[in-house]
Amino acid sequence: MPTIGTVSGYGPDGRLHEVRIVRGLGLRRRAGHTHRVLCRTCDDHWTVRGPVRPEAARHLAGHGARGRRRQRLSPAPWILGLIGTAGFLITLVPALLAH
């Protein structure tokens, strides 16, 4: 399952605590958008419906970790966008030069 984002912070002992947010499958009818939240510190995982980042930050606060404001996102949308743009330009430039 693809990781959507990560919420992390440092605990009072200086150790890094990290919670991964993963896209859920939502196989049940009327399940809506679900996300799986995976804690790397305590190996706990659960399913969340609705806003998931506050739930991950609340779990980090339970470990005593203060979350960072910086958000790490997956680079996949950027890579796919660049590949699509390159494909468009490769198709467009020869068509314009042929006229």
OpenMM code with the backbone's topology and positions (N, CA, C; nanometers):
from openmm import Vec3, app, unit

residues = "MET PRO THR ILE GLY THR VAL SER GLY TYR GLY PRO ASP GLY ARG LEU HIS GLU VAL ARG ILE VAL ARG GLY LEU GLY LEU ARG ARG ARG ALA GLY HIS THR HIS ARG VAL LEU CYS ARG THR CYS ASP ASP HIS TRP THR VAL ARG GLY PRO VAL ARG PRO GLU ALA ALA ARG HIS LEU ALA GLY HIS GLY ALA ARG GLY ARG ARG ARG GLN ARG LEU SER PRO ALA PRO TRP ILE LEU GLY LEU ILE GLY THR ALA GLY PHE LEU ILE THR LEU VAL PRO ALA LEU LEU ALA HIS".split()
positions = [
    Vec3(0.0836, -0.1177, 0.0000),
    Vec3(0.0000, 0.0000, 0.0000),
    Vec3(0.0884, 0.1244, 0.0000),
    Vec3(0.0536, 0.2228, -0.0801),
    Vec3(0.1378, 0.3416, -0.0898),
    Vec3(0.1259, 0.4317, 0.0333),
    Vec3(0.2396, 0.4823, 0.0753),
    Vec3(0.2422, 0.5761, 0.1866),
    Vec3(0.2013, 0.7140, 0.1372),
    Vec3(0.1015, 0.7729, 0.2016),
    Vec3(0.0538, 0.9052, 0.1634),
    Vec3(0.1367, 1.0127, 0.2310),
    Vec3(0.1712, 0.9921, 0.3560),
    Vec3(0.2472, 1.0920, 0.4296),
    Vec3(0.3019, 1.0351, 0.5586),
    Vec3(0.3805, 1.1146, 0.6255),
    Vec3(0.4432, 1.0757, 0.7504),
    Vec3(0.4325, 1.1915, 0.8479),
    Vec3(0.3950, 1.1590, 0.9712),
    Vec3(0.3951, 1.2571, 1.0789),
    Vec3(0.4990, 1.2094, 1.1783),
    Vec3(0.5938, 1.2953, 1.2119),
    Vec3(0.7008, 1.2531, 1.3013),
    Vec3(0.7341, 1.3633, 1.4002),
    Vec3(0.8027, 1.3245, 1.5038),
    Vec3(0.8445, 1.4197, 1.6058),
    Vec3(0.9446, 1.3557, 1.6993),
    Vec3(1.0123, 1.4376, 1.7764),
    Vec3(1.1126, 1.3887, 1.8703),
    Vec3(1.0548, 1.3847, 2.0106),
    Vec3(1.0791, 1.2740, 2.0787),
    Vec3(1.0322, 1.2581, 2.2155),
    Vec3(1.1236, 1.3281, 2.3136),
    Vec3(1.0871, 1.3270, 2.4422),
    Vec3(1.1705, 1.3924, 2.5431),
    Vec3(1.3081, 1.3279, 2.5562),
    Vec3(1.3199, 1.2007, 2.5163),
    Vec3(1.4490, 1.1319, 2.5222),
    Vec3(1.5351, 1.1580, 2.3989),
    Vec3(1.4839, 1.2366, 2.3034),
    Vec3(1.5593, 1.2691, 2.1828),
    Vec3(1.5417, 1.1681, 2.0714),
    Vec3(1.4594, 1.0677, 2.0935),
    Vec3(1.4362, 0.9637, 1.9941),
    Vec3(1.3297, 1.0084, 1.8942),
    Vec3(1.3451, 0.9708, 1.7682),
    Vec3(1.2499, 1.0063, 1.6635),
    Vec3(1.1326, 0.9087, 1.6674),
    Vec3(1.0112, 0.9625, 1.6740),
    Vec3(0.8889, 0.8832, 1.6669),
    Vec3(0.8229, 0.9160, 1.5337),
    Vec3(0.7766, 0.8115, 1.4634),
    Vec3(0.7237, 0.8321, 1.3293),
    Vec3(0.5945, 0.7526, 1.3114),
    Vec3(0.4947, 0.8170, 1.2524),
    Vec3(0.3668, 0.7541, 1.2210),
    Vec3(0.3441, 0.7686, 1.0714),
    Vec3(0.3275, 0.6549, 1.0026),
    Vec3(0.3037, 0.6548, 0.8580),
    Vec3(0.1546, 0.6517, 0.8300),
    Vec3(0.1127, 0.7236, 0.7264),
    Vec3(-0.0265, 0.7246, 0.6827),
    Vec3(-0.0310, 0.6549, 0.5471),
    Vec3(-0.1121, 0.5492, 0.5399),
    Vec3(-0.1184, 0.4649, 0.4209),
    Vec3(-0.2623, 0.4646, 0.3695),
    Vec3(-0.2785, 0.4644, 0.2393),
    Vec3(-0.4125, 0.4611, 0.1806),
    Vec3(-0.4760, 0.3256, 0.2104),
    Vec3(-0.5991, 0.3274, 0.2606),
    Vec3(-0.6719, 0.2041, 0.2914),
    Vec3(-0.7478, 0.1537, 0.1706),
    Vec3(-0.7917, 0.0300, 0.1797),
    Vec3(-0.8628, -0.0301, 0.0677),
    Vec3(-1.0110, 0.0050, 0.0668),
    Vec3(-1.0754, 0.0098, 0.1831),
    Vec3(-1.2174, 0.0438, 0.1913),
    Vec3(-1.3039, -0.0529, 0.1119),
    Vec3(-1.2912, -0.1828, 0.1369),
    Vec3(-1.3628, -0.2829, 0.0595),
    Vec3(-1.5109, -0.2903, 0.0951),
    Vec3(-1.5462, -0.2544, 0.2163),
    Vec3(-1.6860, -0.2621, 0.2565),
    Vec3(-1.7677, -0.1540, 0.1877),
    Vec3(-1.8940, -0.1846, 0.1656),
    Vec3(-1.9836, -0.0882, 0.1035),
    Vec3(-2.0047, 0.0308, 0.1966),
    Vec3(-2.0087, 0.1482, 0.1416),
    Vec3(-2.0263, 0.2738, 0.2143),
    Vec3(-1.9145, 0.2986, 0.3161),
    Vec3(-1.7978, 0.2426, 0.2920),
    Vec3(-1.6863, 0.2634, 0.3849),
    Vec3(-1.6254, 0.4024, 0.3677),
    Vec3(-1.6388, 0.4596, 0.2504),
    Vec3(-1.5794, 0.5910, 0.2258),
    Vec3(-1.4284, 0.5785, 0.2130),
    Vec3(-1.3614, 0.6904, 0.2255),
    Vec3(-1.2156, 0.6908, 0.2176),
    Vec3(-1.1601, 0.6552, 0.3546),
    Vec3(-1.0881, 0.5469, 0.3591),
    Vec3(-1.0259, 0.5058, 0.4840),
    Vec3(-0.8752, 0.5099, 0.4677),
    Vec3(-0.8061, 0.5302, 0.5773),
    Vec3(-0.6606, 0.5304, 0.5785),
    Vec3(-0.6132, 0.4397, 0.6912),
    Vec3(-0.4999, 0.3766, 0.6684),
    Vec3(-0.4352, 0.2978, 0.7725),
    Vec3(-0.3259, 0.3848, 0.8327),
    Vec3(-0.3167, 0.3836, 0.9634),
    Vec3(-0.2134, 0.4590, 1.0339),
    Vec3(-0.1232, 0.3576, 1.1021),
    Vec3(0.0073, 0.3658, 1.0739),
    Vec3(0.1046, 0.2703, 1.1254),
    Vec3(0.2083, 0.3433, 1.2098),
    Vec3(0.2198, 0.3051, 1.3362),
    Vec3(0.3186, 0.3669, 1.4243),
    Vec3(0.4437, 0.2806, 1.4243),
    Vec3(0.5560, 0.3397, 1.3892),
    Vec3(0.6820, 0.2646, 1.3878),
    Vec3(0.7420, 0.2499, 1.5269),
    Vec3(0.6975, 0.3311, 1.6211),
    Vec3(0.7532, 0.3251, 1.7560),
    Vec3(0.6967, 0.2064, 1.8338),
    Vec3(0.5639, 0.1929, 1.8335),
    Vec3(0.5006, 0.0872, 1.9136),
    Vec3(0.4398, -0.0228, 1.8269),
    Vec3(0.4619, -0.0208, 1.6957),
    Vec3(0.4084, -0.1190, 1.6006),
    Vec3(0.2571, -0.1306, 1.6077),
    Vec3(0.1892, -0.0232, 1.6437),
    Vec3(0.0437, -0.0213, 1.6490),
    Vec3(-0.0096, 0.0234, 1.5133),
    Vec3(-0.1260, -0.0256, 1.4743),
    Vec3(-0.1879, 0.0178, 1.3490),
    Vec3(-0.3385, 0.0153, 1.3665),
    Vec3(-0.4049, 0.1087, 1.2971),
    Vec3(-0.5496, 0.1176, 1.3047),
    Vec3(-0.6015, 0.1878, 1.1800),
    Vec3(-0.7315, 0.1794, 1.1595),
    Vec3(-0.7971, 0.2402, 1.0439),
    Vec3(-0.8688, 0.3667, 1.0875),
    Vec3(-0.8560, 0.4722, 1.0079),
    Vec3(-0.9162, 0.6016, 1.0391),
    Vec3(-1.0010, 0.6454, 0.9196),
    Vec3(-1.1195, 0.6944, 0.9478),
    Vec3(-1.2036, 0.7555, 0.8457),
    Vec3(-1.2123, 0.9037, 0.8767),
    Vec3(-1.1977, 0.9880, 0.7765),
    Vec3(-1.2022, 1.1320, 0.7993),
    Vec3(-1.0613, 1.1898, 0.8066),
    Vec3(-1.0445, 1.3027, 0.8783),
    Vec3(-0.9128, 1.3664, 0.8865),
    Vec3(-0.8148, 1.2774, 0.9620),
    Vec3(-0.7081, 1.2412, 0.8951),
    Vec3(-0.6171, 1.1422, 0.9515),
    Vec3(-0.4955, 1.2057, 1.0201),
    Vec3(-0.4501, 1.3215, 0.9743),
    Vec3(-0.3303, 1.3827, 1.0338),
    Vec3(-0.3496, 1.4215, 1.1804),
    Vec3(-0.4654, 1.4779, 1.2196),
    Vec3(-0.4828, 1.5057, 1.3630),
    Vec3(-0.4806, 1.3789, 1.4484),
    Vec3(-0.5327, 1.2694, 1.3931),
    Vec3(-0.5303, 1.1420, 1.4660),
    Vec3(-0.3867, 1.0922, 1.4838),
    Vec3(-0.3045, 1.1063, 1.3804),
    Vec3(-0.1639, 1.0657, 1.3897),
    Vec3(-0.0887, 1.1558, 1.4878),
    Vec3(-0.1158, 1.2864, 1.4854),
    Vec3(-0.0501, 1.3790, 1.5787),
    Vec3(-0.0929, 1.3497, 1.7226),
    Vec3(-0.2189, 1.3110, 1.7420),
    Vec3(-0.2670, 1.2761, 1.8760),
    Vec3(-0.1945, 1.1511, 1.9281),
    Vec3(-0.1697, 1.0552, 1.8392),
    Vec3(-0.0964, 0.9351, 1.8805),
    Vec3(0.0481, 0.9697, 1.9159),
    Vec3(0.1095, 1.0600, 1.8381),
    Vec3(0.2455, 1.1030, 1.8709),
    Vec3(0.2505, 1.1723, 2.0067),
    Vec3(0.1478, 1.2523, 2.0363),
    Vec3(0.1434, 1.3206, 2.1654),
    Vec3(0.1335, 1.2194, 2.2792),
    Vec3(0.0712, 1.1055, 2.2529),
    Vec3(0.0649, 0.9995, 2.3531),
    Vec3(0.2023, 0.9428, 2.3860),
    Vec3(0.2937, 0.9479, 2.2908),
    Vec3(0.4322, 0.9047, 2.3145),
    Vec3(0.5165, 1.0172, 2.3761),
    Vec3(0.4591, 1.1345, 2.3871),
    Vec3(0.5334, 1.2490, 2.4393),
    Vec3(0.6161, 1.3190, 2.3336),
    Vec3(0.5922, 1.2863, 2.2084),
    Vec3(0.6702, 1.3463, 2.0996),
    Vec3(0.6012, 1.4729, 2.0523),
    Vec3(0.6784, 1.5712, 2.0208),
    Vec3(0.6264, 1.6956, 1.9640),
    Vec3(0.6455, 1.6870, 1.8139),
    Vec3(0.5357, 1.7001, 1.7404),
    Vec3(0.5379, 1.6852, 1.5947),
    Vec3(0.6053, 1.8024, 1.5266),
    Vec3(0.6707, 1.7722, 1.4160),
    Vec3(0.7287, 1.8768, 1.3317),
    Vec3(0.6199, 1.9301, 1.2411),
    Vec3(0.6317, 2.0528, 1.2002),
    Vec3(0.5343, 2.1130, 1.1109),
    Vec3(0.5612, 2.0751, 0.9658),
    Vec3(0.6830, 2.0319, 0.9356),
    Vec3(0.7160, 1.9966, 0.7989),
    Vec3(0.6490, 1.8634, 0.7640),
    Vec3(0.5911, 1.8571, 0.6478),
    Vec3(0.5176, 1.7400, 0.6044),
    Vec3(0.5925, 1.6742, 0.4895),
    Vec3(0.6195, 1.5452, 0.5030),
    Vec3(0.6868, 1.4730, 0.3961),
    Vec3(0.5813, 1.4016, 0.3129),
    Vec3(0.5795, 1.4305, 0.1840),
    Vec3(0.4836, 1.3689, 0.0940),
    Vec3(0.5559, 1.2799, -0.0055),
    Vec3(0.4804, 1.1955, -0.0680),
    Vec3(0.5349, 1.1047, -0.1675),
    Vec3(0.5747, 1.1829, -0.2927),
    Vec3(0.6897, 1.1516, -0.3553),
    Vec3(0.7299, 1.2224, -0.4779),
    Vec3(0.6608, 1.1685, -0.6027),
    Vec3(0.5774, 1.0656, -0.5900),
    Vec3(0.5158, 1.0025, -0.7076),
    Vec3(0.4344, 1.0996, -0.7933),
    Vec3(0.3494, 1.1872, -0.7371),
    Vec3(0.2749, 1.2791, -0.8256),
    Vec3(0.3654, 1.3708, -0.9068),
    Vec3(0.4749, 1.4155, -0.8493),
    Vec3(0.5683, 1.5018, -0.9230),
    Vec3(0.6339, 1.4251, -1.0369),
    Vec3(0.6751, 1.3026, -1.0089),
    Vec3(0.7411, 1.2215, -1.1109),
    Vec3(0.6456, 1.1918, -1.2256),
    Vec3(0.5218, 1.1532, -1.1927),
    Vec3(0.4240, 1.1250, -1.2977),
    Vec3(0.3904, 1.2503, -1.3778),
    Vec3(0.3832, 1.3651, -1.3119),
    Vec3(0.3576, 1.4904, -1.3826),
    Vec3(0.4692, 1.5257, -1.4785),
    Vec3(0.5936, 1.5056, -1.4352),
    Vec3(0.7076, 1.5348, -1.5233),
    Vec3(0.7123, 1.4403, -1.6427),
    Vec3(0.6811, 1.3124, -1.6189),
    Vec3(0.6786, 1.2166, -1.7301),
    Vec3(0.5682, 1.2542, -1.8291),
    Vec3(0.4514, 1.2923, -1.7793),
    Vec3(0.3417, 1.3329, -1.8676),
    Vec3(0.3755, 1.4576, -1.9461),
    Vec3(0.4384, 1.5551, -1.8823),
    Vec3(0.4777, 1.6782, -1.9507),
    Vec3(0.5823, 1.6500, -2.0583),
    Vec3(0.6791, 1.5650, -2.0259),
    Vec3(0.7813, 1.5292, -2.1250),
    Vec3(0.7174, 1.4579, -2.2440),
    Vec3(0.6244, 1.3665, -2.2189),
    Vec3(0.5561, 1.2973, -2.3279),
    Vec3(0.4759, 1.3924, -2.4145),
    Vec3(0.4100, 1.4886, -2.3518),
    Vec3(0.3330, 1.5893, -2.4261),
    Vec3(0.4245, 1.6732, -2.5142),
    Vec3(0.5363, 1.7177, -2.4588),
    Vec3(0.6289, 1.8002, -2.5375),
    Vec3(0.6943, 1.7207, -2.6492),
    Vec3(0.7252, 1.5944, -2.6255),
    Vec3(0.7853, 1.5105, -2.7304),
    Vec3(0.6876, 1.4927, -2.8456),
    Vec3(0.5600, 1.4875, -2.8157),
    Vec3(0.4577, 1.4744, -2.9205),
    Vec3(0.4302, 1.6086, -2.9878),
    Vec3(0.4307, 1.7169, -2.9116),
    Vec3(0.3919, 1.8476, -2.9641),
    Vec3(0.4998, 1.9099, -3.0520),
    Vec3(0.6263, 1.9001, -3.0132),
    Vec3(0.7346, 1.9681, -3.0864),
    Vec3(0.7452, 1.9172, -3.2314),
    Vec3(0.7472, 1.7871, -3.2572),
    Vec3(0.7532, 1.7437, -3.3993),
    Vec3(0.6300, 1.7868, -3.4784),
    Vec3(0.5130, 1.7900, -3.4146),
    Vec3(0.3915, 1.8325, -3.4867),
    Vec3(0.4004, 1.9803, -3.5240),
    Vec3(0.4551, 2.0637, -3.4362),
    Vec3(0.4701, 2.2051, -3.4677),
    Vec3(0.5780, 2.2306, -3.5733),
    Vec3(0.6856, 2.1529, -3.5675),
    Vec3(0.7937, 2.1701, -3.6663),
    Vec3(0.7531, 2.1185, -3.8036),
    Vec3(0.6577, 2.0276, -3.8130),
    Vec3(0.6133, 1.9737, -3.9414),
    Vec3(0.5291, 2.0743, -4.0187),
    Vec3(0.4691, 2.1701, -3.9482),
    Vec3(0.3833, 2.2677, -4.0165),
    Vec3(0.4649, 2.3768, -4.0737),
] * unit.nanometer
topology = app.Topology()
chain = topology.addChain("A")
for resn in residues:
    res = topology.addResidue(resn, chain)
    for name in ("N", "CA", "C"):
        topology.addAtom(name, app.Element.getBySymbol(name[0]), res)
